[in-house]
Amino acid sequence: AQSVAQPEDQVNVAEGNPLTVKCTYSVSGNPYLFWYVQYPNRGLQFLLKYITGDNLVKGSYGFEAEFNKSQTSFHLKKPSALVSDSALYFCAVRGGEGGGYNKLIFGAGTRLAVHP
Amino acid sequence: GAGVSQTPSNKVTEKGKYVELRCDPISGHTALYWYRQSLGQGPEFLIYFQGTGAADDSGLPNDRFFAVRPEGSVSTLKIQRTERGDSAVYLCASSPRADLNTGELFFGEGSRLTVL
């Protein structure tokens, strides 16, 4: 079964420093991977996705993610964090065979706290 | 606005009562999804519609849960004989098509259900 794991409940980083939010995946077949962000009292917002092609994917708000097949990882990164990046981040994978191709399976989420 | 609209935003009910949660997707989006997010967890897939039909209802936890989308637009999630364990935020998302190769999910802000 398709799944993703986010090993960190929370990540703390100082404003201006680079940030990484980790995600590993387990899939059968080719992975379709996504990152979403949830700000307080807001709906989940799409950040970026990897379907195929370049391993470095660029997304919204200056975020990027690196697909690493050998490590089965899809970590979210940003070169310089902003206080406004503080939010809940979810990694997700497309479902697999048996009718799951058109739904997303989410990780438990990682809370990012950026301190001034 | 033109986003996904969910009502009510908050619903408090008593154990054993019947509840309806409504989702108004983005106009023209043919795919509609329901997810449930419990405290401290990622969104959990419940059901998705392609047009009027439920294409995948494998995530509905039991027969107390039912969802409809009679005209291919607005959807209603119905919960009978609510239990305290049903307390969660119920998220609705829509997509131009149920094709995660090219589409992305647009989420509403959710309906927070509390069962006393």
Contacts between the chains, C-beta under 8 A, distances in Angstrom:
chain1	res1	chain2	res2	distance
A	32	B	100	5.9
A	32	B	101	7.4
A	34	B	100	8.0
A	34	B	104	7.7
A	36	B	107	7.8
A	41	B	109	6.9
A	42	B	109	6.3
A	43	B	3	7.4
A	43	B	4	6.9
A	43	B	91	7.2
A	43	B	106	7.8
A	43	B	107	3.8
A	43	B	108	5.2
A	43	B	109	4.7
A	43	B	110	6.7
A	44	B	43	7.1
A	44	B	91	7.1
A	44	B	93	7.6
A	44	B	105	7.7
A	44	B	107	4.2
A	45	B	107	7.4
A	46	B	104	4.4
A	46	B	105	6.9
A	46	B	106	7.6
A	49	B	104	7.0
A	51	B	101	6.0
A	90	B	42	5.4
A	90	B	43	7.2
A	92	B	42	7.9
A	94	B	100	4.9
A	95	B	45	7.8
A	99	B	55	7.6
A	99	B	56	5.3
A	99	B	58	7.3
A	100	B	56	7.5
A	101	B	100	7.1
A	102	B	31	7.1
A	102	B	48	6.6
A	102	B	50	7.7
A	102	B	55	6.9
A	102	B	56	7.1
A	102	B	98	4.0
A	102	B	99	6.9
A	102	B	100	6.2
A	103	B	33	6.9
A	103	B	45	5.2
A	103	B	48	5.8
A	103	B	56	6.3
A	103	B	100	7.9
A	104	B	43	8.0
A	104	B	45	7.2
A	104	B	100	7.0
A	104	B	105	6.5
A	105	B	45	6.8
A	106	B	35	7.8
A	106	B	42	3.6
A	106	B	43	4.7
A	106	B	44	7.5
A	107	B	42	5.2
A	108	B	40	7.3
A	108	B	41	5.6
A	108	B	42	4.9
A	109	B	40	8.0
A	109	B	41	7.4
A	109	B	42	5.1
